[in-house]
Amino acid sequence: MSEQAEYAIVVDSVSKVFEMQQDRRSTFKERFVRGKARGSKQTFRALSDVSFKIKKGTTFGLIGHNGSGKSTMLKILAGVYRPSNGSVAVSDKVDALLELGAGFHGELTGRENIFLNGAILGRSRKQIEDTLDWIIDFADIGDFIDQPVKVYSSGMTVRLGFAVAVAIKPRVLIVDEIIAVGDEEFQRKCFDYMRELRDSGTTIALVTHSLSLAQEMCDEVVWLDHGEVQMIGSADETVTAYLEAVNAKEARNRAAQAVDELDEFPEDDSYKLNQGNGDCRMTRVEFLNAVGEVVPFATTGEKTTIRVYVRAKKDLHDVELGLAFSTDGGVTIAGPNSRANGRLYSLYAGEETFVDYTMDPIRIQPGRFWITTCFVRDGLMFDYSDRKTELVVRGGRVMDEPGLVTLPSGSWSRRAGIAAEGDN
């Protein structure tokens, strides 16, 4: 099979450079008063030697941080921009969802704009008339269809723009993340329709910041960073690699911003508010990864150790350490304690010691939580630090299940059973 027959889009060594004038004289008056512009031209390289191929009938994702070149790449694929270097070959006509409603006229009604926008997209009048009822039904904006577009909300404009753009089932569809401004119901409707297009053989190139969506919908994904390709591969592999890089960058930033803890017994006002008699005080908490390195956050599914440091004012024995993990809203999701595992500790006056609690793996889902620590013996409370420690949990991959925690693997029935007559 030839490359032209197998691939819908072939991007070969594409670069895009923009020129930026620092000091512009855009009007005759400015040029007369201020003279000829003297500012030097600067260039900005949005894309550098980008290459990839998209097979016909597949969904291809572009991911990366803001400013990585994703939207620029889509505009080149759609023919809005021309590459500064390299080439793009497309096997069929491209329909692009880049700025929905950009061709609408504010003074015209939604119905009139369907014909105007359809004409801009290259549709014949017959094609527009044949799809008119479908467009109005899909947009679902009610009587506003006969009102001027200038009174539409942004969400209504997106609804109508999307419906017009996809009314004629495209062979190649380019989608920027403009659908995200719609409400939840319409987003689901859009993505359900895009799945129908994919199943019917439409080739889709999709920019999204939703990694779960990229993993669910895309066959392959390219990861761009500052205009350069970092990785091309399956959705699972590429999204996981991107998440690992984001986590590593956050870890470096958090480490650089960390303030060294004082190595003295804390006596500030925050600790005076603690409950307990003060015979010992929690001084700090650290998080360790699987190899014992101190990390700024935990990662779901990986081994994590919570190290609680404590300093005692006098010798204490048979001390129990309890932990509580809470949400921002104060909901406690877990409360492990050392006594339940048969562990009690001795603390000695003047020494800072630590107690480790290890989860292998940690089953808390990504998010921000708070840790409460409590040192107690037989009901006598020495120190109770209520939600003093922030616990940030990140995902090393896109999570497969919703919720605050990941349950241990359960077992599912091998097949669906048939309910007996009369069962509810």
C-alpha positions as CSV (number, residue, x, y, z in Angstrom):
1,M,0.0,0.0,0.0
2,S,1.4,3.4,-1.0
3,E,1.9,6.1,1.6
4,Q,-0.7,8.3,0.0
5,A,-3.3,5.5,0.2
6,E,-2.5,4.6,3.8
7,Y,-2.1,8.0,5.4
8,A,-4.6,10.9,5.6
9,I,-2.0,13.4,6.7
10,V,1.8,13.4,6.3
11,V,3.7,16.1,8.1
12,D,7.4,16.2,7.0
13,S,10.0,18.4,8.8
14,V,7.6,21.3,9.3
15,S,8.9,24.5,11.0
16,K,7.0,27.7,11.5
17,V,8.6,31.0,12.3
18,F,6.8,34.2,13.1
19,E,8.3,37.7,12.7
20,M,7.6,40.2,15.4
21,Q,8.2,44.0,15.0
22,Q,9.2,45.6,18.3
23,D,8.4,49.2,17.3
24,R,5.6,49.5,14.8
25,R,4.3,52.6,13.0
26,S,1.0,51.4,11.8
27,T,-0.6,54.7,10.7
28,F,0.6,57.6,8.6
29,K,0.3,60.0,11.6
30,E,2.6,57.8,13.7
31,R,5.1,57.7,10.9
32,F,5.0,61.5,10.4
33,V,5.2,62.3,14.1
34,R,7.6,59.6,15.3
35,G,9.5,58.9,12.1
36,K,10.3,55.6,10.5
37,A,10.2,52.5,12.8
38,R,13.7,51.7,14.1
39,G,12.8,48.6,16.1
40,S,14.5,45.5,15.0
41,K,12.5,42.5,13.9
42,Q,12.5,39.5,16.2
43,T,11.6,36.0,15.2
44,F,9.6,33.4,17.2
45,R,10.0,29.7,16.3
46,A,6.6,28.1,17.0
47,L,7.5,24.7,15.5
48,S,10.9,23.1,14.8
49,D,11.3,20.2,12.4
50,V,8.0,18.5,13.3
51,S,7.2,15.2,11.5
52,F,4.4,12.7,12.0
53,K,1.9,10.6,9.9
54,I,-1.8,10.1,10.6
55,K,-3.4,6.9,9.2
56,K,-6.7,7.1,7.5
57,G,-9.7,6.5,9.8
58,T,-7.7,7.0,13.0
59,T,-7.8,9.7,15.7
60,F,-4.5,11.5,16.4
61,G,-3.9,13.6,19.5
62,L,-1.6,16.6,20.1
63,I,-0.7,17.2,23.7
64,G,1.6,19.5,25.5
65,H,1.7,22.6,27.7
66,N,0.3,26.0,26.6
67,G,2.6,27.5,24.0
68,S,4.0,24.2,22.8
69,G,2.9,24.7,19.2
70,K,-0.2,22.5,19.1
71,S,-2.7,25.0,17.8
72,T,-0.1,26.4,15.3
73,M,0.3,22.8,14.0
74,L,-3.5,22.4,13.6
75,K,-3.7,25.7,11.7
76,I,-1.1,24.5,9.3
77,L,-3.0,21.3,8.8
78,A,-6.2,23.3,8.2
79,G,-4.4,25.6,5.7
80,V,-4.7,28.7,7.8
81,Y,-0.9,29.0,8.1
82,R,1.8,27.9,5.7
83,P,4.9,26.3,7.1
84,S,8.1,28.2,6.9
85,N,9.9,25.0,6.1
86,G,8.8,21.4,5.4
87,S,5.6,20.1,3.8
88,V,2.1,18.8,4.7
89,A,0.3,16.4,2.5
90,V,-3.5,15.8,3.1
91,S,-5.4,13.1,1.2
92,D,-8.8,14.8,1.3
93,K,-10.7,18.0,2.0
94,V,-10.1,19.2,5.6
95,D,-12.9,20.5,7.8
96,A,-11.5,22.5,10.8
97,L,-13.1,23.3,14.2
98,L,-10.7,26.1,15.3
99,E,-12.8,29.1,16.2
100,L,-16.4,28.1,16.2
101,G,-18.7,30.9,15.1
102,A,-15.9,33.0,13.7
103,G,-17.8,33.6,10.5
104,F,-21.1,34.5,12.1
105,H,-22.6,38.0,11.5
106,G,-24.0,39.4,14.7
107,E,-26.9,41.2,13.1
108,L,-28.2,38.0,11.3
109,T,-30.3,35.4,13.0
110,G,-28.9,31.9,13.8
111,R,-30.9,30.4,10.9
112,E,-29.4,33.0,8.4
113,N,-26.0,32.4,9.8
114,I,-26.3,28.7,9.1
115,F,-26.5,29.6,5.4
116,L,-23.7,32.2,5.6
117,N,-21.3,30.0,7.6
118,G,-22.1,27.0,5.4
119,A,-21.2,29.0,2.3
120,I,-18.0,30.1,3.9
121,L,-17.2,26.4,4.6
122,G,-17.8,25.6,0.9
123,R,-21.2,24.0,1.1
124,S,-23.7,24.3,-1.7
125,R,-27.2,25.7,-0.9
126,K,-28.7,22.3,-1.4
127,Q,-26.3,20.7,1.1
128,I,-27.2,23.4,3.7
129,E,-30.9,23.0,3.1
130,D,-30.7,19.2,3.4
131,T,-28.9,19.5,6.8
132,L,-30.7,22.5,8.1
133,D,-33.1,20.5,10.4
134,W,-30.3,18.4,11.7
135,I,-28.2,21.5,12.5
136,I,-31.1,23.2,14.4
137,D,-31.8,20.0,16.3
138,F,-28.2,19.3,17.2
139,A,-27.5,22.9,18.3
140,D,-30.6,22.8,20.5
141,I,-30.8,26.5,21.2
142,G,-34.6,26.7,20.9
143,D,-36.3,29.8,19.7
144,F,-33.0,31.6,19.7
145,I,-32.4,30.1,16.2
146,D,-34.4,33.0,14.8
147,Q,-32.8,35.7,17.0
148,P,-29.7,37.8,16.1
149,V,-26.5,36.0,17.0
150,K,-25.3,39.2,18.8
151,V,-27.6,38.2,21.7
152,Y,-26.2,34.7,22.0
153,S,-24.1,33.5,24.9
154,S,-20.7,32.1,24.1
155,G,-22.0,28.6,24.7
156,M,-24.9,29.1,22.2
157,T,-22.5,30.3,19.6
158,V,-20.3,27.3,20.1
159,R,-23.4,25.0,19.8
160,L,-24.4,26.4,16.5
161,G,-20.9,26.7,15.2
162,F,-20.1,23.0,15.9
163,A,-23.4,21.8,14.4
164,V,-22.8,23.8,11.2
165,A,-19.2,22.6,10.9
166,V,-19.9,18.9,11.2
167,A,-23.3,18.7,9.5
168,I,-21.6,17.3,6.3
169,K,-19.7,14.4,7.6
170,P,-16.0,15.3,6.9
171,R,-13.3,12.9,5.7
172,V,-10.6,14.7,7.7
173,L,-11.6,16.7,10.8
174,I,-9.2,19.1,12.7
175,V,-10.4,20.0,16.2
176,D,-8.9,22.5,18.6
177,E,-10.0,22.5,22.2
178,I,-12.8,25.0,21.6
179,I,-15.5,22.6,22.6
180,A,-14.4,23.0,26.2
181,V,-16.3,26.3,26.5
182,G,-19.6,24.5,26.1
183,D,-21.6,23.1,29.0
184,E,-21.1,19.5,30.2
185,E,-24.2,18.2,28.4
186,F,-23.1,19.7,25.1
187,Q,-19.5,18.5,25.5
188,R,-20.7,15.0,25.9
189,K,-22.9,15.4,22.8
190,C,-20.0,16.7,20.8
191,F,-17.7,13.9,21.8
192,D,-20.3,11.2,21.2
193,Y,-20.7,12.6,17.7
194,M,-17.0,12.6,17.1
195,R,-16.9,9.0,18.2
196,E,-19.5,8.3,15.5
197,L,-17.4,10.1,13.0
198,R,-14.3,8.1,14.0
199,D,-16.3,4.8,13.8
200,S,-17.5,5.8,10.3
201,G,-14.0,6.3,9.0
202,T,-13.3,10.0,9.5
203,T,-9.7,10.9,10.3
204,I,-9.5,13.2,13.3
205,A,-6.6,15.4,14.5
206,L,-7.4,16.6,18.0
207,V,-5.7,19.1,20.4
208,T,-6.8,18.6,24.0
209,H,-5.6,19.3,27.5
210,S,-7.8,16.5,28.8
211,L,-5.4,13.6,29.0
212,S,-8.2,11.2,29.8
213,L,-9.9,12.2,26.6
214,A,-6.7,11.8,24.6
215,Q,-6.2,8.3,26.1
216,E,-9.8,7.3,25.4
217,M,-10.2,8.6,21.9
218,C,-6.8,8.7,20.3
219,D,-5.0,5.8,18.6
220,E,-1.7,7.7,18.5
221,V,-0.5,10.9,20.2
222,V,2.3,13.4,19.6
223,W,3.8,15.3,22.6
224,L,5.1,18.7,21.6
225,D,7.2,20.9,23.9
226,H,8.3,24.4,22.7
227,G,7.6,23.4,19.2
228,E,9.6,20.2,19.2
229,V,8.5,16.6,19.1
230,Q,9.2,14.9,22.4
231,M,7.5,11.6,21.7
232,I,5.1,9.9,19.2
233,G,3.4,6.7,20.1
234,S,0.3,5.0,21.5
235,A,-2.0,7.2,23.6
236,D,-1.2,5.2,26.8
237,E,2.6,5.4,26.4
238,T,2.8,9.0,25.3
239,V,0.3,10.4,27.9
240,T,2.2,8.5,30.7
241,A,5.5,9.9,29.5
242,Y,4.1,13.4,29.4
243,L,2.6,13.0,33.0
244,E,6.0,11.8,34.3
245,A,7.7,14.9,32.8
246,V,5.0,17.2,34.3
247,N,5.4,15.5,37.7
248,A,9.2,15.8,37.5
249,K,9.0,19.5,36.7
250,E,6.6,20.2,39.6
251,A,8.9,18.2,41.9
252,R,11.9,20.4,40.9
253,N,9.8,23.6,41.3
254,R,8.5,22.6,44.7
255,A,12.0,21.6,45.9
256,A,13.4,25.0,44.8
257,Q,10.7,26.9,46.7
258,A,10.9,24.8,49.8
259,V,11.9,26.7,53.0
260,D,14.3,25.0,55.4
261,E,12.6,23.9,58.5
262,L,13.9,25.2,61.9
263,D,15.7,22.5,63.8
264,E,14.4,23.8,67.1
265,F,11.4,22.7,69.2
266,P,8.4,24.6,67.7
267,E,6.8,27.0,70.1
268,D,5.0,29.4,67.7
269,D,1.4,30.3,68.0
270,S,0.3,27.6,65.5
271,Y,1.5,24.9,67.8
272,K,0.0,26.5,70.9
273,L,-3.3,25.9,69.3
274,N,-2.7,22.2,69.2
275,Q,-4.6,19.9,71.5
276,G,-2.6,17.8,73.9
277,N,-0.4,18.4,77.0
278,G,2.7,19.2,74.9
279,D,4.9,16.4,76.3
280,C,5.9,15.9,72.6
281,R,5.3,17.9,69.4
282,M,5.2,16.9,65.8
283,T,7.9,19.0,64.1
284,R,7.6,18.2,60.4
285,V,6.4,15.6,57.9
286,E,8.3,14.3,54.9
287,F,7.2,12.1,51.9
288,L,9.6,9.5,50.6
289,N,9.4,7.5,47.3
290,A,10.1,3.9,46.7
291,V,13.9,4.4,46.8
292,G,13.8,6.6,49.9
293,E,14.2,9.9,48.3
294,V,12.3,12.9,49.8
295,V,9.7,14.1,47.3
296,P,7.3,17.0,47.3
297,F,4.2,14.9,46.5
298,A,3.0,11.3,46.4
299,T,2.1,9.4,43.2
300,T,-0.9,7.2,43.0
301,G,-0.1,3.6,42.6
302,E,3.5,3.9,43.8
303,K,5.2,3.1,47.1
304,T,5.0,6.1,49.4
305,T,6.3,6.6,53.0
306,I,5.0,9.3,55.3
307,R,7.8,10.2,57.8
308,V,6.5,12.0,60.9
309,Y,9.2,13.8,63.0
310,V,8.6,14.4,66.7
311,R,10.5,15.9,69.6
312,A,9.7,15.0,73.2
313,K,10.1,17.1,76.3
314,K,10.5,14.1,78.5
315,D,10.9,10.3,78.1
316,L,7.7,8.7,76.8
317,H,7.0,5.0,76.2
318,D,4.3,3.0,74.5
319,V,3.3,6.0,72.4
320,E,0.8,5.4,69.6
321,L,0.8,7.5,66.4
322,G,-2.5,8.0,64.6
323,L,-2.9,9.6,61.2
324,A,-6.0,11.0,59.4
325,F,-6.2,11.9,55.7
326,S,-8.8,14.5,55.0
327,T,-10.2,16.4,52.0
328,D,-10.3,20.2,51.7
329,G,-13.9,20.0,52.8
330,G,-12.9,18.2,56.0
331,V,-14.1,14.7,55.0
332,T,-11.8,12.0,56.5
333,I,-11.0,9.3,54.0
334,A,-8.7,7.1,56.1
335,G,-7.4,7.0,59.7
336,P,-4.6,4.4,60.1
337,N,-2.9,4.1,63.6
338,S,0.2,2.3,64.8
339,R,-1.6,0.5,67.7
340,A,-3.9,-1.4,65.2
341,N,-0.7,-2.8,63.7
342,G,0.9,-3.7,67.0
343,R,3.4,-0.8,66.9
344,L,4.1,1.5,69.9
345,Y,7.1,3.8,70.3
346,S,9.5,5.2,72.8
347,L,10.4,8.9,72.6
348,Y,13.3,10.4,74.5
349,A,13.7,13.9,75.9
350,G,15.4,16.4,73.7
351,E,15.7,14.0,70.7
352,E,14.0,14.5,67.4
353,T,13.0,11.1,66.1
354,F,10.7,9.9,63.4
355,V,8.1,7.3,62.7
356,D,7.4,6.0,59.2
357,Y,4.1,4.9,57.8
358,T,4.5,3.2,54.4
359,M,1.8,2.5,51.8
360,D,2.8,0.1,49.0
361,P,1.2,1.3,46.9
362,I,-0.6,4.4,47.9
363,R,-4.3,4.1,46.9
364,I,-5.3,7.8,47.3
365,Q,-6.4,9.3,44.0
366,P,-4.8,12.5,42.6
367,G,-5.7,15.7,44.5
368,R,-4.9,17.8,47.5
369,F,-5.4,16.4,51.0
370,W,-4.5,17.2,54.6
371,I,-2.8,15.0,57.2
372,T,-3.6,15.2,60.9
373,T,-1.1,13.6,63.3
374,C,-1.8,12.5,66.9
375,F,0.6,11.1,69.5
376,V,-1.3,9.4,72.3
377,R,-1.0,6.8,75.1
378,D,-3.9,5.1,76.7
379,G,-6.2,8.0,76.0
380,L,-3.7,10.6,77.2
381,M,-3.1,13.0,74.2
382,F,0.4,14.4,73.9
383,D,0.1,16.2,70.6
384,Y,-2.7,16.6,68.1
385,S,-1.7,18.5,64.9
386,D,-5.0,19.0,63.1
387,R,-4.6,19.2,59.3
388,K,-1.2,20.9,59.6
389,T,0.4,19.0,56.7
390,E,-0.6,19.3,53.1
391,L,-0.5,16.0,51.0
392,V,-0.4,16.5,47.3
393,V,-1.1,13.4,45.2
394,R,-0.3,13.2,41.5
395,G,-1.1,10.5,39.0
396,G,1.7,8.8,37.0
397,R,-1.0,7.9,34.5
398,V,-4.6,8.8,33.7
399,M,-6.8,7.3,36.4
400,D,-9.2,4.5,35.2
401,E,-11.6,4.9,38.1
402,P,-13.3,7.9,39.7
403,G,-13.3,8.6,43.5
404,L,-11.1,9.6,46.3
405,V,-9.4,6.2,46.7
406,T,-8.6,3.3,44.5
407,L,-10.1,0.1,45.9
408,P,-8.0,-3.1,46.0
409,S,-8.7,-5.3,42.9
410,G,-12.0,-7.1,43.4
411,S,-13.4,-10.0,41.4
412,W,-16.1,-9.8,38.7
413,S,-18.5,-12.5,37.7
414,R,-17.4,-14.4,34.5
415,R,-20.6,-13.7,32.8
416,A,-23.9,-11.8,33.3
417,G,-26.5,-13.8,35.1
418,I,-30.1,-14.1,34.2
419,A,-32.4,-12.7,36.9
420,A,-35.2,-15.0,38.0
421,E,-38.7,-14.0,37.2
422,G,-40.0,-11.6,39.9
423,D,-36.5,-10.4,41.0
424,N,-36.1,-6.6,41.2
